[in-house]
Amino acid sequence: MKRVAGIGQKAVALTDHGVMFGLFDFCKYAKDAGIQPILGSEMYLADGSRFDKESPRSKRRFHLLLLAESTEGYHTLAKLNSMAFEEGFYYKPRVDLDLLAQHHEGLICLTACLAGPVAQHLLDGDDTAARQYADDLAHIFGKDRLFLEIMDHGMPEQKQANAGIVRIARETGLPLVATNDAHFLTRDDFDMHKVLLCLSTNKTLDEKDDYNAYNAEMHIKTSEEMAAAFRELPEAILNTRAIAERCQAKILADRQLYPKYVPESGQSDVEYLRELAEKGLRERFPAGLPDETEYRERLNYELGVIERMGFCSYYLVVWDFIKYAKDNGIPVGPGRGSGAASLVAYSLRITDLDPIKNSLVFERFLTPERVSPPDFDIDFCFERRGKVIEYVKKKYGDKNVAQIVTFGTLKAKNAVRDVARAMGMTPAEGDRIAKMIPGDLGITIDQSLERVADLKKEYETDDRIRQLIDYARRLEGFTRHSSLHAAGVIIADEPLWNLAPTFRPGGKGEPATQYTMKQVEALGLLKMDFLGLKNLTIIDRCERTIRQTRGVKIDWDAIPDNDEETYRMLQRGEAFGVFQLESSGMRELLRNWRPETFPELSMLIALYRPGPMNSIRDFIERKHGRLPIQYPHEMLEPILKETYGMIVYQEQVQQIAHAMAGFSLGQADLLRRAMGKKIPEEMQKQAAVFVEGAVRRGVDRQVASGIFDLMAKFAEYGFNKAHSAAYAVVSFRTAYLKAHYPVEYMAALLTNEIGSNNDKLGLYIGKAKEMGIETLPPSVNESNAQFTPVGKTIRFGLAAIKNVGQGVVDSIVAEREARGPFKSLLDFCERVGDQGRRVRLLRRPAFAAGRRRRPVHGVGQPHPEGARGGAGVALRHAGRGRKRDDDGHRIARHRRMAGQGETAIRKGIARRLRQRPSAGALPARHSQFRRRHVAFAASRAGSKGNDHDRSRHQNPDQGRPQGFDDGVCRVRRSGRFVRGVVFRPRLRRGAGETPGRQCSLDQGQGQQVFARRRKRGRRGPAGAQVAGGRSASGRGFPREANEFRRFRAGGGRTRHGDLVEYQAPGSETQRPLPGAAAPDSVRSGRRGRGGGQFALQNRSGGGVSQGNRSRRIGKSIDLFLQLALVFARGSGP
């Protein structure tokens, strides 16, 4: 707007292509600058029917400019824009002439730029079609609302089109209008516009074709520039002013647009709400109200405020869809946000928190002084939230309900990376500059240049970097993309497109408003947050399991909120899986605080946040009596007593202003908001009012001023008490279930992580083990889709097995329930599903008859057999320093190296199986395995090594370390085998070298690692080269020092805490790898990601070549690297 005002323009139009996203802010900023806003959109016009998406004509579309002449025209424009997404979307949202004929009221039409229908036909040489289009548009809009548009950007084709348009105007009598197709502010911004075009098309500045349609003339021109360009057509210039004078559209509504709830009884919404509230309050307290007077007065007061402000229907709408959810078994949260402070909401069972018992302030939610509408945020079961939204659409009309758009903007780092890509720089170069920008939230490029000397030096010495940063700093804050608000839903009393434009992202999905959350609220629309909370799903699943297995129905109203067993568990810090309390810092706080009551639990949730977290030690000392509790003034003791003399909650700021300075609670809420915004002028004004009010009540002026400053400080991070208490209800319920029903709760917790967080799944399995709860492997005869309690153990859920779809799992469970357990692998394959499913399952499961079933070990859980003599162990991250695994054994230094995965050994097994009569006919020496620690060896990525490999085939036992036989290693993560096979290296001590120490998987790519020492006892870089007699650092040493069997390692990513098992042939363990073993020898000629060739061989030393044929079989056999569907015959767990 500064540019428009600076050149003396009195009016300006915004006409984005196909959308109206920017109109709300455009209108606001124009009015603030004293400029008349003209609301419009450059629509896409289908060449034919908007419904046509198949014919060759459907791919052609024109531009057509529509301007809102009146507020009615704005509503028409919003409807057309919305219907273009609903009915005409084909790459772009399109309208057609038929739709324009139906909806054109209050609109002025301009024939647009060179992409307009008239100009396009003229450029095609079809003057007749151009004339016909002009006639058709004139028939729709009338000659007084249609203008033939001309522009001058110095392009030859534009001169041709202008000549034709002027000719048609002379022949038809249609008026001309001269405009400029402005895409940027000034001529100097053209380079920046080219960068934006490159970002939108994923091209570079060197690829000029994408912006040949633009030039530097497409900026906002002055009146003098326009007059000079069209000196021969002065009427076209004059018509711009005539159009501006006619366009007087407004966006803001003059009324609330909330949906109307119509009671079936015929009562008014006021009468019906009061009836429901009084009835609900009696039902909440069947034995009588704790304090009849207090509760009745509070209920009547709230109803009076709600009635005066016109929010009765609002309450009833919320009550209605929450009632639907509860009647249909959809879990609903006990409350969220300040709405939990309403006794009317508690009576209607919108919330489940007694606001009087918990000292919650209604004025934090709704006051007569408050301008903004109330805001109920509702938590629903994460899995069934959509059902409630569907009900709302059905109840109030599909066109009356929509989600809300949100926009992502370019931050400093992303702006640098995007511009670097547009300039043709390599990703690494752009990333290098971006990483110089500090990671502080909200930091700008200009601030980074001041703080980072290296960045400033690059900027000052490198012209290309200077250009990059100059472009990027201008892009900061630009809208990068649109998406949908996570929870916001708009409910209106009429179709939304009559009030605000809607769209569907990509032409599909759910409809959403083109205005943001704050904008739609300013329009008078009702916004509600339908949030999905997974913990409600966990609680519901746990309750259902308890009913099924124990016959107990949980009644939360009957359970005291000071349950001793629950708080004893929390005092021990055993809060893994407990809502809001499972972080390490919060568990430490629980151990130090030792909460005993529900108010304390609520306060801990409010304290453990930035700001008050710095005062936690003082709170703990005061709580345990090691520090005295002091109050800023004796008048504040009733308000601050529960928080040990310190301000924690936002409501306390309101109560202090009310008690000390005589503010009404509504005025105190405005004071709290002003403190949060930190506007100096407003703060000074409020401080004067507060101090004067306190002095009138006998408070010393200096003391009052100090208390105001204290309030302002805590208001920066004070927490909403109603929200904290509501969340504490969920925390208490999850803690109660974990304390009293640990198996059922952990099973529900594990089920909740299926398909979302494998790391957390493994963590919870480990925590269940610490609680004495074993997690049994999956079984097609005993597992359900979800994790299920089996006595004091948990059976692994089939749906948690990676890459096994829900349809397969459902078919397994349904078949087993219908016809009984599966008797054999053949029986399973014949009974479960179609051929497609059967093949899918054969890739994943290991079916082992007579196999002894063992529990799954989670992350951080060492195997019970110990670290040596046949054990699996959870390996910790090994960095550059010495570390130890869970059994105390040292882990060597190492460096991660590139490698590939399980493909080679899988191919070998496939080949081996193909050569045998049956997969079960395996040599005896391969039928039993034992577990050991894994020893890794490093190989240099990219080494050739063929001669060396042949020497190893000829002499397979050379340099064998004692105590380690050949075998297969498996990596277990979260109860599943996840990574390829590894063999113990064969090493001989060479000059300056020692054999590899015990090593671990590092977090990162699946690697092979090997630690070595150089002469003089210094540690060299880990990772010795296999062939060529050179180390990773390039220094030579004898080849004998590096002789070992190489293998294809990695193939994916290993993680901290993976359980690695070594299985050596001939051991006496009772857990063989089912169905297959390592081949005698496997060689692979394929190169890994690092370019290295790898080969695998076992004790026999015979070599087998691999080709593409075995790859097909290898893909059908999983190698059992994942703990999959386990078929078990015989004894139970």
Secondary structure as GFF3:
##gff-version 3
##sequence-region A 1 1133
A	DSSP	alpha_helix	2	6	.	.	.	ID=ss1
A	DSSP	beta_strand	11	14	.	.	.	ID=ss2
A	DSSP	alpha_helix	23	32	.	.	.	ID=ss3
A	DSSP	beta_strand	36	46	.	.	.	ID=ss4
A	DSSP	three_ten_helix	56	59	.	.	.	ID=ss5
A	DSSP	beta_strand	61	68	.	.	.	ID=ss6
A	DSSP	alpha_helix	71	87	.	.	.	ID=ss7
A	DSSP	beta_strand	94	95	.	.	.	ID=ss8
A	DSSP	alpha_helix	97	102	.	.	.	ID=ss9
A	DSSP	beta_strand	107	110	.	.	.	ID=ss10
A	DSSP	alpha_helix	117	123	.	.	.	ID=ss11
A	DSSP	alpha_helix	127	141	.	.	.	ID=ss12
A	DSSP	beta_strand	146	150	.	.	.	ID=ss13
A	DSSP	alpha_helix	156	172	.	.	.	ID=ss14
A	DSSP	beta_strand	176	178	.	.	.	ID=ss15
A	DSSP	three_ten_helix	187	189	.	.	.	ID=ss16
A	DSSP	alpha_helix	190	201	.	.	.	ID=ss17
A	DSSP	three_ten_helix	208	211	.	.	.	ID=ss18
A	DSSP	alpha_helix	223	229	.	.	.	ID=ss19
A	DSSP	alpha_helix	234	246	.	.	.	ID=ss20
A	DSSP	alpha_helix	269	284	.	.	.	ID=ss21
A	DSSP	alpha_helix	292	309	.	.	.	ID=ss22
A	DSSP	alpha_helix	312	327	.	.	.	ID=ss23
A	DSSP	three_ten_helix	337	341	.	.	.	ID=ss24
A	DSSP	alpha_helix	343	347	.	.	.	ID=ss25
A	DSSP	three_ten_helix	362	364	.	.	.	ID=ss26
A	DSSP	beta_strand	377	381	.	.	.	ID=ss27
A	DSSP	alpha_helix	385	396	.	.	.	ID=ss28
A	DSSP	three_ten_helix	398	400	.	.	.	ID=ss29
A	DSSP	beta_strand	401	409	.	.	.	ID=ss30
A	DSSP	alpha_helix	412	422	.	.	.	ID=ss31
A	DSSP	alpha_helix	427	435	.	.	.	ID=ss32
A	DSSP	alpha_helix	445	451	.	.	.	ID=ss33
A	DSSP	alpha_helix	453	461	.	.	.	ID=ss34
A	DSSP	alpha_helix	463	475	.	.	.	ID=ss35
A	DSSP	beta_strand	479	491	.	.	.	ID=ss36
A	DSSP	three_ten_helix	496	498	.	.	.	ID=ss37
A	DSSP	beta_strand	502	503	.	.	.	ID=ss38
A	DSSP	three_ten_helix	505	507	.	.	.	ID=ss39
A	DSSP	beta_strand	512	513	.	.	.	ID=ss40
A	DSSP	alpha_helix	517	522	.	.	.	ID=ss41
A	DSSP	beta_strand	526	533	.	.	.	ID=ss42
A	DSSP	alpha_helix	534	550	.	.	.	ID=ss43
A	DSSP	three_ten_helix	556	558	.	.	.	ID=ss44
A	DSSP	alpha_helix	564	571	.	.	.	ID=ss45
A	DSSP	alpha_helix	584	593	.	.	.	ID=ss46
A	DSSP	alpha_helix	598	607	.	.	.	ID=ss47
A	DSSP	three_ten_helix	612	615	.	.	.	ID=ss48
A	DSSP	alpha_helix	616	623	.	.	.	ID=ss49
A	DSSP	three_ten_helix	634	636	.	.	.	ID=ss50
A	DSSP	alpha_helix	637	640	.	.	.	ID=ss51
A	DSSP	three_ten_helix	641	643	.	.	.	ID=ss52
A	DSSP	alpha_helix	650	661	.	.	.	ID=ss53
A	DSSP	alpha_helix	665	677	.	.	.	ID=ss54
A	DSSP	alpha_helix	680	696	.	.	.	ID=ss55
A	DSSP	alpha_helix	701	715	.	.	.	ID=ss56
A	DSSP	alpha_helix	721	740	.	.	.	ID=ss57
A	DSSP	alpha_helix	742	752	.	.	.	ID=ss58
A	DSSP	alpha_helix	758	770	.	.	.	ID=ss59
A	DSSP	beta_strand	774	776	.	.	.	ID=ss60
A	DSSP	beta_strand	788	790	.	.	.	ID=ss61
A	DSSP	beta_strand	793	795	.	.	.	ID=ss62
A	DSSP	three_ten_helix	798	800	.	.	.	ID=ss63
A	DSSP	alpha_helix	806	819	.	.	.	ID=ss64
A	DSSP	alpha_helix	825	831	.	.	.	ID=ss65
A	DSSP	alpha_helix	835	843	.	.	.	ID=ss66
A	DSSP	beta_strand	846	847	.	.	.	ID=ss67
A	DSSP	beta_strand	873	874	.	.	.	ID=ss68
A	DSSP	beta_strand	883	884	.	.	.	ID=ss69
A	DSSP	beta_strand	890	891	.	.	.	ID=ss70
A	DSSP	alpha_helix	903	915	.	.	.	ID=ss71
A	DSSP	three_ten_helix	924	926	.	.	.	ID=ss72
A	DSSP	alpha_helix	946	954	.	.	.	ID=ss73
A	DSSP	beta_strand	968	973	.	.	.	ID=ss74
A	DSSP	beta_strand	976	979	.	.	.	ID=ss75
A	DSSP	beta_strand	1004	1005	.	.	.	ID=ss76
A	DSSP	three_ten_helix	1015	1017	.	.	.	ID=ss77
A	DSSP	three_ten_helix	1039	1042	.	.	.	ID=ss78
A	DSSP	beta_strand	1053	1054	.	.	.	ID=ss79
A	DSSP	beta_strand	1059	1063	.	.	.	ID=ss80
A	DSSP	beta_strand	1081	1087	.	.	.	ID=ss81
A	DSSP	beta_strand	1093	1097	.	.	.	ID=ss82
A	DSSP	alpha_helix	1108	1114	.	.	.	ID=ss83
A	DSSP	beta_strand	1126	1127	.	.	.	ID=ss84
###
